[in-house]
Amino acid sequence: QAPIKATCEDMLCKMGFPEDVHSAVVSRSVRGGQPLLNVRFQSCDENRKIRFGSSDPEDFRVGEDGVVYAERSFQLSAEPTEFVVSAQDKETQEEWQMKVKLTPEPAFIEASEKDQKKIEDIIFPWQQYKHGSHLKRQKRDWVIPPINLPENSRGPFPQELVRIRSDRDKSLSLRYSVTGPGADQPPTGIFIINPISGQLSVTKPLDREQIASFHLRAHAVDVNGNQVENPIDIVINVIDMNDNRPEFLHQVWNGTVPEGSKPGTYVMTVTAIDADDPNAQNGMLRYRILSQAPSSPSPNMFTINNETGDIITVAAGLDREKVQQYTLIIQATDMEGNPTYGLSNTATAVITVTDVNDNPPEFTAMTFYGEVPENRVDVIVANLTVTDKDQPHTPAWNARYQMTGGDPTGQFTILTDPNSNDGLVTVVKPIDFETNRMFVLTVAAENQVPLAKGIQHPPQSTATVSITVIDVNESPYFVPNPKLVRQEEGLLAGSMLTTFTARDPDRYMQQTSLRYSKLSDPANWLKIDPVNGQITTTAVLDRESIYVQNNMYNATFLASDNGIPPMSGTGTLQIYLLDINDNAPQVNPKEATTCETLQPNAINITAVDPDIDPNAGPFAFELPDSPPSIKRNWTIVRISGDHAQLSLRIRFLEAGIYDVPIVITDSGNPHASSTSVLKVKVCQCDINGDCTDVDRIVGAGLGTGAIIAILLCIIILLILVLMFVVWMKRRDKERQAKQLLIDPEDDVRDNILKYDEEGGGEEDQDYDLSQLQQPDTVEPDTIKPVGIRRLDERPIHAEPQYPVRSAAPHPGDIGDFINEGLKAADNDPTAPPYDSLLVFDYEGSGSTAGSLSSLNSSSSGGEQDYDYLNDWGPRFKKLADMYGGGDD
């Protein structure tokens, strides 16, 4: 460790730098932002604002406190580095300059105990300044060179570094301390100082990779804590040691290179890092390739830039079809690759040789063969197979086929199978055996991308495809199809209409003549001769038929051969029917309404004729001569070729319905006429011409629609009545099912009945059960004598009449009561079995106990004693709890 020496001079206050040239010794490796030295500017006025600058701002920067920092990382040369530090007054612009010389320190050599020198002292400096007429001493900061301390020191600890003291310790008792990171700030306790002697020591080994430098500040105070010296800055640089191996960012690196690449082609870059100082030899890495696998075609196919880690090719001959992948072992060594002192590490580089199109497709045969039946499309007739050494399913491997000859009409196309890369020759247009029996195609195959430059192969391969057409039985066809025939309607049945024949395209097959049959004849007007195809009529042709559309009637016929398999063809016969005057015109509408008076009384009618021109309008309208009342009461006037107007001739015609015959004649040659009856309803009208005598008109007659509506209403009404009757009968049956066995006045719900008879004897087996249902209807002569009457039978003599209870409001209430009792008996575990015979005796019309409804609770419940209810068993427990519980 170089000694650090500090001196102090007393001088008069002079504005500017204390020296013209300042020399300092610093580390050879300078890091960006590292403090190098502290230049002090002597200012006689504390209020002045000084701005510092550097003549080499790219490398050095001066802070406002006068500390010089390295602006970037660099290595100092062996010669001293010089630059100028300037100070300028911000107000007066007065400037001062000082030259700085930086000398790199010699290589660090750990001194032995024998060569170690005595720890030097750092003394707080002083200077004098003039205050008024007296000279006083003023503290002046001292530039303390950095302290260099190697990392990973083995001690012993604490290890003394330097002693800090003040020249006033002779007259005062001082206390020393240090502050800053590493002392009283995290990480604390690394540096300690003896408060009495000022001895600064380090307490443990330092690690440059964690903290590269420490910035401490030393203080001197008296025993009362008063500051007696300005604090001084101490910079401790941790000297790097080679204690870290290089580490690759990835253990396995993947790269690619196209096959056939020229020497010097860039492949990839591998990178390793070293935690040691990258500006020192400890962190300077060098790369090299240790091994290559496989070693063909050359063991040195690649090389690596020893400083950057770039891998490039150095030999030709990369062929993916032979070697698809190379594996390199890369080594990184620090100390600039020194194999003796440097630390090293390895990683794996996997280089994949990518495919380029250096192999064209080649057909596996010179000629391919196929066959196809005639008239078939979308049929694969041949598979063209090729081989390609390039990587499958890449543009350099995918084949593209094209036909270069033999198919001038475009009957075929070639598709590529994406999985097998085969060419599929497919028929896209029907082929006629009678025209072409064989095709010889010339095809070529090439890749989707062109061949790489420098490849000595032809870009495509060619082959021949021979395709044989197979003759098959084809369907006959009618000529012409469709066939149009013009014929007047009304042609009688049995008349020859035309001949409709077909042709068989199979000229080279031995088969008999064609057979004809009818396939579609909607009106069943025609028949065809099965041998010669002659078509005759079977009914009169009618242009006005519903099967004729736009004067055209269509029929379809079938022609079949006897080939294997049999084939057939269809043909359509279109008959254009010419109109003849075979239909007389009719009046429309058939019914009309007019008023009794002469005005207004016009009725517009129209003539309708199924025929067409010239056998239709214009029409002639006239009234017949018979009966004479027609022309006497009515008159008709034609207003257009198809329309006429009928009106009253007389002033008044009695209301009613009149049949008016009208003779209508068309314009055909010969003419066709008919007498149509127009039903006219004459009624009384208001001033607007609307009928008011509705009742008379309705009484005179109803239309068909009105009659149908009335019948529907009657039917619906009858159905509703029938449903109501059925519902009433069903309701009566339900009421009868709910009737009690006794009359409502014999209601026993409120009576206490006593049953003291287990069962009937022999004399009691023959009694009328109807008494249980209707006791009041028992005839007197059926009453048993008193001596043998059962005790529970109704008495035959007058009995004392008790107040009769009100009858049940409805028998259904009694039925509900009995059903509830039945349900309670079924659920009672103490009741007899369900299959036991239950006997119900008739009690009588009156009860001596009277009705329970006459019982009233007393006005005060406290007057009754209900404790006896507890003796009546569990069934009365609820009453006992309610009334026998005392005040509660």
C-alpha positions, 0 to 999 in steps of 0.5 A: 500500500502506497503511503499517503502524505499530507502537508499543510502550509500557512499562507495569506488568503489568495483567491484561486487554486492553491497550486498550478499543477496538481498530481494524483496517483489513481488506479490504472482501471477507471470506472465510469462515475468513479471519484478520482481526486478532490480539487479545492478552490480557495475563496476569500468570500464564502458568498461567492458562487464558483462553477467548475469545469474540465477541459476534457469533459468526455473523460472527466467531470468536476462536481460543485464540491470540487470532486473530479469524477471519471465520466466513462470507464477506460484504462490509463496509459503508462504516461501521465494523463493531463487535463485542466480544471477551471473555476469561474465566478458566476457573477463576475465571470472571473476564471482560474485554472489548474493543471491536473496530472493523473499517474497510474499506480504500479501493479499491486503486490502484496507486501510482506510484513518485512516491507510494510511501512508504518501507517501514515497519518492524515492530518486535518489541514489549516490556512490563514485568512485576513479578517479585518486588520487581523490574520486568522487561521481558516480550515482548508480541505485536503485532497486525500488520494484514494485508499486501495484495499484488495478484496478477499483479504485474509486478515488478520482483522481488524486490519489497520488502514490509516490514522486520522488526526488533527494538529490541535490534538496537542492542545485539545482532547479530541474524538474521531469518527467516520460516517458513510456506507460501511461505517454507520450506514448499511452495510454497517461495521465494515470500517471502524475508527479508534475515537482516541487515536483516530486509527481507521481499520477494516473488520472483515474481507471485502467483496468487490462484486458487492461494493466496489468502493466506499466513500467515508467522511472523517470527523474530529470533535472535542469532548463536548461534541463541538466540531474542531475540524472540517470533515475530510472525505476518504475514498476506499477502492476495493481492488478486484481479485480473480475469484469468479469463473465465467458463466454462460448466459445459457448452458445450451445455445441453438443456432441455424445455418443453411446448407451449402453456406460459404466460409465466413457465414455468420451462425450465432453468438454465445455470451458469457459474463464474469462477475470480476472487473470487466476492465481488468484482466480478471474479467476479460474473457476469451472464447474457443471451440473445444470440440465438434461432433460429428467431425465430417466432412471436416473437424473444423467446420466452424470457428469462434471470435475469441473476444465477441463469441461470434461463431462463423463457418470456415469450411465448405461442404455443409449438406443437410442430407448428410449431416443435419446437426453439429454440436460444439463445446465452447469454452470461455476463459478469463485473464484474457484466456491465460490457460495458467491463471485464468478460470474457465467454463464451458457451454454447448452450441447446437447448430442445425443445418437448415434445408435449401432447395438443392435437390429437384424432384425426380419421377420414380418411373419414366412412364405411368399407366392408368385407365378410366371409364368413359363419361366419368369425372373427378376420378383419379386415373394415375398416381405419379410418384417422385423422390426428393431428398430435401426436408419433407413438407417444406417448399423445397420438397413440395412438388408441383405438377403440370402437363406439358402435352397430350391434353389439348382439350383440358380433359385432365388435371394433376393435383398434389397429395400434401402428405405423400407428395404424389401427383394425382391425375384426375379427369375433369371433363367427360371422355367419350370412348367413341371419340378418344380411346387413349391419351398419352400425357407428358407431365413435369414436376418441380418444387414450389421454390426454385433451386438454389444457385450453383446446383448442377441439376435440371430444375424439373423432371419429366415423365409420360402417362398413358391413359386407356379409356374403357367403353361402357354402356351409355344412355340413349338420347332423344334428338331433338330434346325437347321436341316441339310440335304445334297442333290445334286443340280438339284433336280426336283420340286415336290420331297420330301426333308425331314420332319421337325417337332416340339414338344409342351412342354405343356404336361398338356394342352388340345390342338390340334396338331401343324400346320406348315408354311413357314416363310423364303424361299429366292429362293422360292424352298420349301413348307411344309405340314401344318399337318405332316411337310413334305417338298417338292421342288417347283423348281430345287435346284441350288447350283450356285444360289445367295441365296446359300452361301458356298454350304448352303441354309437356310430356316425357318419354323414356328410351331404354336399351338392353345393354349391361347394365341397361341404360335409359334416356329421357326426352320431353315432347312439347305440344303447342296447342293452337286455339279453336273456338270451342268455348262460348262466353259467359256472364260475370258476375252471376248475381247483381243488385239494383234499385226499384226505381229507374235511377240509379239502376245500372249493372255492369257485367263482363263477358268471360271466354276461356278462348283467346284471340281471335276466338274471344272478344269483342263480344255482342250482348243482347236480351232474348225475345222470350219471355217478352217481360225481359225486354219490357223490363230491362235494357242492355248496352255494350260499353266496350268489347268485353263489358256491357251495362244492364239497366231497368227500362221501366220506371219502377220494378217491384222488389224481388229476385229476377232471372235475366237471361243475356245472350253473349256472342264472341268474335270467332269464326264461326261464332260461339254464343251462349245464354247466361242467366244473371240473378238480379236482386231488386230492392228499395234504395236510399238516396245514395243507391244503397238497399234498405229493404234488407228483410225482403231481400233476405227473405227472398233468398240467401247465398251459399256462403250465408247458408253454410255459415248458418249451418256451422253456427247451428252445429256448434250450438248443438255441440255446446248443448250436448256437452252441457247435458253430459256435464249435468248428468255427470254432476248428478251422479256425483251428488248421488254418490255422496248421499248419506245413508240417512236423511239430513234431519237425522244428522248424527254428528252432534249426538252421542250414540251408544253401541252395546251390541257386538253383533246381530243374531240369527233373527237380526240377519234378515233386515231391510238395509234400505232403512239405513239409507232412507228410514222415513220411507219405510212402509207401516206393514213392514214394521216388526212387532214391538216384541222383536224390534231391535233397540236401535230401530226407528220406533213405530209410535210417536215419540217425545219430540225434541228440538229438531236440529237444523239440516245440513246445508248440503249432503256433500258436507255429511259425505266429507264428514264421513270421509274424514272419520274414515281416514281417522279410523284408518290411521288409528292404531287402536282401531280394529283391522281394516278387514273387520266388519263394522256395524252401524246402528240407527239411533233415531230421529231424536236424542235425549241429550239434545244438541251439543250446539246448545252448550255455552261456555260460562262467562267466567272460566274460573268457576269451572273445575276441569281437573277431572279431564286428566282422568279421561285418558290420553285422548283428552290430554289436550283439553286437560292442558287447555282448561285444567292448567290453572291460571297459566 
